[in-house]
């Protein structure tokens, strides 16, 4: 029976996709529910799954554009359970040539007579600075040296002069060493067709620059307290929750608390209206082999740090394994991107429309700062907020980063909505 495998719909607005790569070859036997191809749309990379077991017949080549609902391949279920025949391994040439008589050699026949022992000559004292540990010797040379009772130093002393042949041999050896090879000049270049995902990303980035009044404001954080908190409780955290505590969950929670203080940063433009959601759906930028993906952590304002940390890890794993759905990447109200994982010290991140704000995290570097009138070395991080000035005023953008700084430098405030325990106790 022939089963048709049709291209699934990645989303309502998508009518055409591209065959990214086939994970099987034409004629291969596949199992039911096996991933057989990757399909790229302008929003995500999806998997094509075999609905039944059998032999695959590919109908569209890699790189071809194909309409949603069209047949990408067929499966012949009558061939289910078959497997391609494996070629038998040929015996090695050495084994073929080996004669039975050689296998029956006795130990006495194969054992070489030991050379007569001679009294080892006293070693000549090494001159200071001589190091012969780098001198290479062949097995045959070692055997002769042992038979004659000579050391490497004595052999080198016996070479009263270097011949022309010795010098030429050494020169040839050095010339052929990889470190001494001069790279050849090349005018070659590589070309590859942009994927649908990359094309769409390029269009969106250009439109953001052209259609928004984007500005960036900066601040810096002292990461001492968060790093100490993470170090102190990491072992207990792993024992209870089964995964490690990272920094991203602190920042995501802190962003949510700062958005409560500055809801305008969570706004977006729809036609002639400014829409400000009361919920915080925070996108976390994740770099994958196919490009940048931004899965969404929903309703961050209702979640604890362990819950946020687990969801980030699960979404990041799905993004890298190309398992994210369209629903998991749409509808965010704010985005966080961490260029620090690549070593970035400072950047101006680009807004992810229709959102109006994006937070850029960067590398943690030890720097001297003034603490209570004294210079101390502290782990510091620059943070950047890029925002659409049509929606967000300078006061809100700067105030947002100031509150974020307070939450990260004093993480206990995340428990009390931005207040310190002392302020709550005194009802301040």
C-alpha positions as CSV (number, residue, x, y, z in Angstrom):
1,X,0.0,0.0,0.0
2,X,1.3,3.5,-0.9
3,X,1.0,6.2,1.7
4,X,1.4,9.9,0.8
5,X,3.3,12.1,3.2
6,X,2.1,15.7,2.7
7,X,3.7,18.9,3.9
8,X,2.0,20.0,7.1
9,X,0.9,23.6,7.7
10,X,3.4,25.6,9.9
11,X,0.9,28.4,10.4
12,X,-2.2,30.1,9.0
13,X,-0.3,32.7,7.0
14,X,2.2,30.2,5.4
15,X,1.3,28.7,2.0
16,X,4.8,27.5,0.9
17,X,7.8,25.9,2.6
18,X,11.2,24.8,1.6
19,X,12.7,21.3,1.9
20,X,15.6,22.0,4.1
21,X,17.2,18.5,4.2
22,X,16.2,14.9,3.8
23,X,17.3,12.7,6.8
24,X,16.8,9.5,4.7
25,X,17.7,8.5,1.2
26,X,15.4,7.5,-1.6
27,X,14.4,3.8,-1.1
28,X,15.4,3.6,2.6
29,X,13.2,1.6,5.0
30,X,11.8,3.8,7.7
31,X,9.9,3.1,10.9
32,X,6.6,4.6,11.9
33,X,6.9,8.1,13.5
34,X,10.5,8.4,12.3
35,X,11.8,11.9,11.4
36,X,12.6,11.8,7.7
37,X,13.0,15.4,6.7
38,X,13.4,19.0,7.8
39,X,11.0,21.7,6.4
40,X,11.9,25.3,6.6
41,X,9.3,28.1,6.6
42,X,9.8,31.8,7.1
43,X,9.0,31.3,10.8
44,X,10.5,28.0,12.0
45,X,12.1,24.7,11.0
46,X,9.7,21.8,11.3
47,X,10.1,18.0,11.0
48,X,8.4,15.7,8.5
49,X,7.3,12.5,10.2
50,X,6.7,9.1,8.6
51,X,3.1,8.1,9.4
52,X,3.7,4.4,8.6
53,X,6.7,2.1,8.2
54,X,8.0,1.1,4.8
55,X,10.2,2.2,1.9
56,X,10.5,5.9,1.1
57,X,10.1,7.4,-2.3
58,X,11.2,11.1,-2.4
59,X,9.2,13.4,-4.6
60,X,10.9,16.8,-3.8
61,X,14.6,17.6,-3.7
62,X,16.4,19.5,-1.0
63,X,16.1,23.3,-1.6
64,X,12.8,22.9,-3.5
65,X,9.9,25.1,-2.6
66,X,6.7,23.2,-2.2
67,X,3.2,24.2,-1.3
68,X,1.6,23.3,2.0
69,X,-0.5,20.1,1.5
70,X,1.6,18.9,-1.4
71,X,3.1,15.4,-1.4
72,X,6.8,15.5,-0.3
73,X,7.3,11.7,-0.4
74,X,5.4,8.4,-0.4
75,X,5.9,5.3,1.7
76,X,5.4,1.7,0.4
77,X,4.1,-0.1,3.5
78,X,4.4,-3.5,1.8
79,X,8.1,-3.3,2.4
80,X,7.8,-2.5,6.1
81,X,10.2,-4.6,8.2
82,X,12.8,-5.0,5.4
83,X,16.3,-3.7,5.9
84,X,19.0,-2.9,3.4
85,X,21.5,-5.8,3.1
86,X,24.8,-5.0,4.7
87,X,27.8,-5.8,2.6
88,X,29.9,-8.6,4.1
89,X,33.2,-7.6,5.5
90,X,36.1,-8.8,3.4
91,X,39.1,-10.3,5.3
92,X,42.0,-8.0,5.5
93,X,44.8,-8.4,3.1
94,X,47.3,-9.1,5.8
95,X,45.1,-11.9,7.1
96,X,44.8,-13.4,3.5
97,X,48.5,-13.5,3.0
98,X,49.2,-15.0,6.4
99,X,50.4,-18.6,5.9
100,X,49.4,-21.5,8.3
101,X,53.1,-22.1,8.8
102,X,53.6,-18.6,10.3
103,X,50.9,-19.2,12.8
104,X,52.6,-22.3,14.1
105,X,55.9,-20.7,14.7
106,X,57.2,-21.6,18.2
107,X,58.3,-19.0,20.6
108,X,61.9,-20.3,20.2
109,X,61.7,-19.6,16.4
110,X,60.4,-16.1,16.7
111,X,62.4,-14.9,19.7
112,X,65.5,-12.9,18.8
113,X,68.8,-13.7,20.6
114,X,69.7,-11.1,23.2
115,X,72.8,-9.1,22.4
116,X,75.8,-9.7,24.7
117,X,75.8,-7.3,27.6
118,X,78.6,-4.8,27.8
119,X,79.5,-2.7,30.7
120,X,77.9,0.7,30.3
121,X,80.4,3.5,29.8
122,X,80.4,6.3,32.3
123,X,78.3,9.1,31.1
124,X,80.0,12.3,30.2
125,X,78.6,15.2,32.3
126,X,76.1,17.2,30.4
127,X,76.9,20.8,29.7
128,X,74.5,23.3,31.2
129,X,71.7,24.2,29.0
130,X,71.9,20.9,26.9
131,X,68.5,19.3,26.7
132,X,68.2,16.1,24.6
133,X,64.7,15.2,25.6
134,X,63.5,16.5,22.2
135,X,65.8,14.3,20.2
136,X,63.9,11.6,18.3
137,X,65.4,8.1,17.8
138,X,64.2,5.2,15.7
139,X,63.6,1.8,17.2
140,X,66.6,0.4,15.3
141,X,68.8,3.2,16.6
142,X,67.6,2.5,20.2
143,X,68.5,-1.2,19.8
144,X,72.0,-0.4,18.7
145,X,72.4,2.2,21.5
146,X,71.3,-0.4,24.1
147,X,73.7,-3.0,22.6
148,X,76.6,-0.7,22.7
149,X,75.7,0.8,26.1
150,X,75.5,4.3,24.7
151,X,73.4,7.3,25.8
152,X,71.9,10.0,23.5
153,X,74.4,12.5,24.9
154,X,77.3,10.2,24.0
155,X,76.0,9.6,20.5
156,X,75.6,13.4,19.9
157,X,79.2,13.9,21.3
158,X,80.4,11.3,18.8
159,X,79.1,13.4,15.9
160,X,82.1,15.7,15.6
161,X,80.6,17.5,12.6
162,X,77.4,17.8,10.7
163,X,77.5,16.7,7.0
164,X,75.7,18.5,4.2
165,X,73.3,15.6,4.0
166,X,72.4,16.0,7.7
167,X,71.6,19.7,7.3
168,X,69.6,19.2,4.1
169,X,67.6,16.4,5.8
170,X,66.8,18.6,8.8
171,X,65.9,21.5,6.5
172,X,63.5,19.4,4.5
173,X,61.9,18.1,7.7
174,X,61.3,21.6,9.0
175,X,59.9,22.8,5.6
176,X,57.4,20.0,5.6
177,X,56.2,20.7,9.1
178,X,52.6,22.1,9.2
179,X,53.7,25.1,11.3
180,X,56.3,26.1,8.7
181,X,53.9,25.8,5.7
182,X,53.0,29.1,4.1
183,X,49.3,29.3,3.3
184,X,48.6,29.5,-0.4
185,X,46.8,32.5,-1.8
186,X,43.2,31.7,-2.7
187,X,40.5,33.6,-4.5
188,X,37.8,31.0,-3.9
189,X,34.5,31.7,-2.3
190,X,31.6,29.7,-0.9
191,X,28.0,30.4,-1.9
192,X,24.8,29.0,-0.5
193,X,21.1,29.9,-0.9
194,X,19.5,31.8,2.0
195,X,16.9,29.7,3.8
196,X,13.3,30.9,4.1
197,X,13.9,31.5,7.8
198,X,17.0,33.6,7.1
199,X,15.3,35.6,4.4
200,X,12.3,36.4,6.7
201,X,14.7,37.4,9.5
202,X,16.6,39.7,7.2
203,X,13.4,41.4,6.2
204,X,12.2,41.9,9.7
205,X,15.5,43.3,10.9
206,X,15.6,45.9,8.1
207,X,11.9,46.8,8.7
208,X,12.6,47.4,12.4
209,X,15.4,49.9,11.6
210,X,13.2,51.7,9.1
211,X,9.8,51.6,10.9
212,X,10.7,52.3,14.6
213,X,12.3,55.1,16.5
214,X,14.8,52.8,18.2
215,X,17.1,54.1,20.9
216,X,19.4,52.2,23.4
217,X,20.1,53.1,27.0
218,X,22.8,51.4,29.2
219,X,23.5,50.6,32.8
220,X,25.8,48.2,34.7
221,X,25.2,45.6,37.3
222,X,27.3,44.3,40.2
223,X,26.8,40.5,40.0
224,X,28.4,39.8,43.4
225,X,25.2,38.9,45.3
226,X,23.5,36.9,42.6
227,X,26.7,34.9,42.0
228,X,27.2,34.3,45.7
229,X,23.6,33.2,46.1
230,X,23.9,30.8,43.2
231,X,27.1,29.4,44.5
232,X,25.8,28.9,48.1
233,X,22.6,27.1,47.1
234,X,23.5,25.4,43.9
235,X,24.0,22.0,45.4
236,X,20.8,22.0,47.3
237,X,18.9,23.5,44.3
238,X,20.1,20.6,42.1
239,X,19.2,18.0,44.8
240,X,15.7,19.3,45.0
241,X,14.9,20.3,41.4
242,X,17.2,18.1,39.4
243,X,18.8,20.8,37.2
244,X,21.3,23.6,37.7
245,X,20.4,27.2,38.6
246,X,21.5,29.7,35.9
247,X,21.5,33.5,35.7
248,X,18.8,33.8,33.0
249,X,15.9,32.9,35.4
250,X,17.0,35.7,37.8
251,X,17.0,38.2,34.9
252,X,13.7,37.0,33.6
253,X,12.1,37.3,37.0
254,X,13.7,40.7,37.5
255,X,12.4,41.9,34.1
256,X,8.9,40.9,35.1
257,X,9.2,42.9,38.4
258,X,10.6,45.9,36.6
259,X,7.8,45.8,34.0
260,X,5.3,46.0,36.9
261,X,7.0,49.3,37.9
262,X,7.2,50.5,34.2
263,X,4.3,48.9,32.3
264,X,4.9,51.1,29.3
265,X,8.0,49.1,28.4
266,X,5.7,46.1,28.0
267,X,3.5,48.0,25.4
268,X,3.2,47.8,21.6
269,X,1.5,49.7,18.8
270,X,-1.5,48.3,17.1
271,X,-2.9,50.7,14.4
272,X,-3.7,53.9,16.3
273,X,-3.7,52.3,19.7
274,X,-1.0,51.5,22.3
275,X,-1.7,48.1,23.8
276,X,-0.2,47.3,27.2
277,X,-0.7,43.7,28.3
278,X,-1.0,43.1,32.0
279,X,0.8,39.8,31.6
280,X,4.5,39.3,30.9
281,X,5.3,36.8,28.1
282,X,9.1,37.1,27.9
283,X,11.0,35.8,24.8
284,X,14.4,34.2,25.4
285,X,16.7,34.4,22.4
286,X,18.4,31.1,21.7
287,X,21.1,30.5,19.1
288,X,20.6,27.3,17.1
289,X,22.3,25.8,14.0
290,X,19.5,27.2,11.9
291,X,19.8,30.8,13.3
292,X,18.2,32.8,16.2
293,X,15.0,31.4,17.7
294,X,13.0,33.2,20.4
295,X,10.7,30.9,22.4
296,X,8.3,32.5,24.9
297,X,8.0,31.9,28.6
298,X,4.3,32.7,29.3
299,X,3.0,34.6,32.4
300,X,6.4,35.1,34.0
301,X,4.7,37.3,36.7
302,X,3.1,34.2,38.1
303,X,6.1,31.9,38.2
304,X,8.9,31.2,40.6
305,X,12.6,31.2,39.7
306,X,12.8,27.3,39.6
307,X,9.7,27.2,37.3
308,X,11.2,29.8,35.0
309,X,14.6,28.1,34.9
310,X,13.1,24.7,34.0
311,X,10.9,26.2,31.3
312,X,13.9,28.1,29.8
313,X,16.0,24.9,29.7
314,X,13.2,22.9,28.1
315,X,12.4,25.6,25.4
316,X,16.1,26.0,24.6
317,X,16.6,22.3,24.2
318,X,13.5,22.1,21.8
319,X,14.9,25.1,19.9
320,X,18.3,23.4,19.3
321,X,16.6,20.2,18.4
322,X,14.3,22.0,16.0
323,X,11.2,20.9,17.9
324,X,9.7,24.3,18.7
325,X,6.1,24.9,17.5
326,X,4.9,28.2,16.0
327,X,2.8,28.7,19.1
328,X,5.9,28.6,21.3
329,X,7.5,31.4,19.4
330,X,4.7,33.9,18.9
331,X,2.9,36.4,21.2
332,X,5.8,37.7,23.3
333,X,5.5,41.1,25.0
334,X,9.3,41.6,25.8
335,X,12.6,39.9,24.8
336,X,15.9,39.1,26.5
337,X,19.0,38.3,24.5
338,X,22.4,37.3,26.1
339,X,25.4,38.2,23.9
340,X,27.6,37.5,26.9
341,X,27.6,33.8,26.2
342,X,29.7,34.7,23.1
343,X,31.9,37.2,24.9
344,X,30.1,40.4,24.0
345,X,31.0,43.2,26.3
346,X,28.4,45.7,25.0
347,X,25.8,45.9,22.2
348,X,22.7,47.6,21.0
349,X,20.1,44.7,20.5
350,X,17.4,45.1,17.9
351,X,13.7,45.2,18.9
352,X,11.6,42.1,18.1
353,X,8.4,43.6,16.6
354,X,5.7,44.2,17.5
355,X,7.3,44.5,20.9
356,X,8.7,47.8,22.0
357,X,11.6,46.7,24.2
358,X,14.5,44.2,24.3
359,X,17.1,43.7,27.1
360,X,20.6,42.9,26.2
361,X,22.8,41.0,28.7
362,X,26.6,40.8,28.3
363,X,29.7,39.2,29.6
364,X,30.6,39.3,33.3
365,X,34.0,41.0,33.7
366,X,35.9,41.8,36.9
367,X,36.4,45.6,37.0
368,X,37.5,48.1,39.7
369,X,34.5,50.1,41.1
370,X,34.0,52.5,44.0
371,X,32.3,50.8,47.0
372,X,31.7,52.9,50.1
373,X,34.5,55.2,49.1
374,X,37.0,52.4,48.4
375,X,38.1,50.8,45.2
376,X,37.1,47.1,44.9
377,X,37.3,44.5,42.2
378,X,33.7,43.3,41.4
379,X,32.1,41.1,38.7
380,X,30.3,43.6,36.6
381,X,27.9,43.3,33.6
382,X,26.8,46.0,31.2
383,X,23.1,45.8,30.3
384,X,21.3,47.6,27.4
385,X,17.7,48.3,26.8
386,X,16.7,49.1,23.1
387,X,13.3,50.6,22.9
388,X,10.8,52.2,20.5
389,X,10.8,55.9,21.5
390,X,7.3,56.2,19.9
391,X,5.9,54.1,22.8
392,X,8.5,54.4,25.6
393,X,9.7,57.6,27.0
394,X,13.3,58.2,28.2
395,X,12.1,58.3,31.9
396,X,10.5,54.8,31.7
397,X,13.5,53.3,29.8
398,X,16.1,54.6,32.3
399,X,13.8,53.8,35.3
400,X,13.3,50.3,34.0
401,X,17.1,49.6,34.0
402,X,17.5,51.2,37.4
403,X,14.9,48.9,38.9
404,X,16.3,45.9,37.1
405,X,19.7,46.8,38.6
406,X,18.3,47.0,42.1
407,X,16.6,43.5,41.7
408,X,19.8,41.8,40.5
409,X,22.1,43.5,43.0
410,X,19.6,42.8,45.8
411,X,17.9,39.5,44.7
412,X,15.9,39.2,48.0
413,X,13.8,42.2,46.7
414,X,12.3,39.8,44.1
415,X,10.4,38.2,46.9
416,X,8.8,41.4,48.0
417,X,7.8,43.2,44.8
418,X,10.8,45.5,44.8
419,X,10.8,46.4,48.5
420,X,13.4,45.2,51.1
421,X,12.3,43.0,54.0
422,X,13.1,46.0,56.3
423,X,10.8,48.3,54.3
424,X,8.0,45.7,54.5
425,X,8.5,45.3,58.2
426,X,8.2,49.0,58.8
427,X,5.3,49.4,56.3
428,X,7.3,51.9,54.2
